């Protein structure tokens, strides 16, 4: 077990419907030491890759992405969620379905902050169905920038987002991949 | 002019209705060097104060608060916005009006992450009418924790939030206080 799997086993709460709550260190309260260790591990895995910018999505990815941007000394951009599809011409936008909240949002980035010269590392806390990550990849592609890859904290390996995005040729480095979890026993099995 | 006032003068965009956009370094794209300098300045101003936790509100306060938590080596909690007032008993909540979006949200923090032993430094990007900051102060008071003070990036000094909250006895350290701004000339005057 790595540091993150251990932290999830100790502090994660499993709720019915395959919901994993990591509010105590990642999603509501943030444990700086854990987040630093995560960013250092992504740095190690992407060592040698050119990265000019970090991209994440509001809100819970921002703390992770900030730590990563500090460590790599590059700017960070966070995509915004917007209910409206009436957006102006100055943004790239992509439609993202949230299975958790059963809603569809637009994710939006100003054209000023993604350019074709950029090499983008996408950072996010969760990967499940892959909708948010595909939306972010879509924004980078619209800008003609390069997707270096993604750094994900927790991947729900029993849902198919990671598999289908990797099959499209994108690199995803997930620090903890959950094979299964059980809200009755509270047990998480990692891949 | 300090570093932040200089950055605002160079990169801020003034829109009609006293809207200041700082998307290029603070609110959408984040310039890590600027944010680090801001956090170091708050550290200097609150030097000697006991601080056990940083509190902010999603989304655009999170990057600033993360930097501050790293520098002080304490955990960070971000309050969540919720449309519903049907909240469970496990949270502290406070009603906050947004003048920008003309909406009223609940701001919510799990009771687990604020305790009466805590000494809280509140961090946020903007202070105008003071609704968000008063909401966060209310959450801290509900928990019986101590409000050490607030660290604000940009205060709109021509609106009365800062004045009225200081009059209640709370300490606010704003790094740039705007006295007036003009969307026609693009000029910002600082206090």
Interface residues (C-beta under 8 A of the other chain):
Chain A: X23 X24 X28 X29 X30 X31 X32 X35 X36 X58 X59 X60 X62 X63 X65 X66 X67 X69 X70 X73 X74 X75 X76 X77 X78 X80 X109 X110 X112 X113
Chain B: X23 X24 X28 X29 X30 X31 X32 X35 X36 X58 X59 X60 X62 X63 X65 X66 X67 X69 X70 X73 X74 X75 X76 X77 X78 X80 X109 X110 X112 X113
